[in-house]
Amino acid sequence: MGMAEPQADEMIIATTSDRVACNGGGGALGHPQVWLTLGTDGRVTCPYCSRQYVRSTDEDDD
């Protein structure tokens, strides 16, 4: 049984803000905190860890 490692490049984080801070989420194993601004398409990818931040909409999610 091998341990399944998380795929950092497939990490998608929903946000309601236009600016997000990313530090890799690993504490000392992360990366320097950077501030990212979502583009006109409502998403941005961290240049360090490739996490994707996507604007979530609070309107009629049903």
WOJOLIN-V510702 format. One record per residue. N is the residue number from 0. RES is the residue in three letters. PHI is phi as a letter, one per 40 degrees, with the letter a starting at -180 (NA if undefined). PSI is psi in radians with two decimals (NA if undefined). NEAR is the number of other ideal C-beta (glycine too) atoms within 8 Angstrom. Layout:
{{N:RES:PHI:PSI:NEAR} {N:RES:PHI:PSI:NEAR}}
This chain:
{{0:MET:NA:1.97:2} {1:GLY:c:2.67:3} {2:MET:c:2.34:4} {3:ALA:c:2.13:4} {4:GLU:c:2.44:4} {5:PRO:c:2.47:5} {6:GLN:c:1.73:6} {7:ALA:c:-0.58:8} {8:ASP:c:-0.10:5} {9:GLU:b:0.14:5} {10:MET:c:2.12:11} {11:ILE:b:2.22:8} {12:ILE:b:2.17:9} {13:ALA:c:2.46:8} {14:THR:a:2.68:10} {15:THR:b:0.04:6} {16:SER:b:2.75:6} {17:ASP:c:-0.31:5} {18:ARG:b:2.37:8} {19:VAL:b:2.65:11} {20:ALA:b:2.39:8} {21:CYS:b:2.32:14} {22:ASN:b:0.31:9} {23:GLY:g:-0.29:11} {24:GLY:g:0.12:8} {25:GLY:b:0.33:6} {26:GLY:g:-2.18:5} {27:ALA:c:-0.33:4} {28:LEU:c:0.00:5} {29:GLY:c:-2.53:9} {30:HIS:b:2.97:9} {31:PRO:d:2.46:5} {32:GLN:c:2.31:7} {33:VAL:b:2.59:11} {34:TRP:b:2.27:7} {35:LEU:b:2.50:11} {36:THR:b:2.23:7} {37:LEU:c:2.45:13} {38:GLY:c:-3.08:7} {39:THR:c:-0.34:3} {40:ASP:c:0.05:4} {41:GLY:g:0.40:7} {42:ARG:a:2.76:10} {43:VAL:a:2.59:10} {44:THR:b:2.31:8} {45:CYS:c:2.26:13} {46:PRO:c:-0.33:4} {47:TYR:c:-0.95:9} {48:CYS:b:0.01:11} {49:SER:g:0.28:9} {50:ARG:c:2.51:13} {51:GLN:b:2.24:11} {52:TYR:b:2.23:16} {53:VAL:b:2.33:10} {54:ARG:c:2.22:11} {55:SER:c:2.58:7} {56:THR:b:2.37:5} {57:ASP:c:0.08:5} {58:GLU:c:2.18:4} {59:ASP:f:1.13:3} {60:ASP:c:-0.13:5} {61:ASP:c:NA:2}}
